[in-house]
Amino acid sequence: MEVQNSKTLHLPILIEQDEDGVYIVSCPNFQGCHSYGKTVDEAIANIREVIEICL
């Protein structure tokens, strides 16, 4: 059995809601790292994918 060492990276994110009710999320540590979602959970899941790309 192989044991994996995984580390958790904690980054700040900003969540705002626009006038249409869409949640806009960004990570200020990376320029151009933005996403959105219909719910907060969807927006957070989407920004995680974008952060992985930025890394």
PyMOL commands that set and color helices and strands:
alter all, ss='L'
color gray80, all
select helices_A, chain A and resi 40-54
alter helices_A, ss='H'
color red, helices_A
select strands_A, chain A and resi 14-17+23-26+34-37
alter strands_A, ss='S'
color yellow, strands_A
deselect
rebuild
show_as cartoon
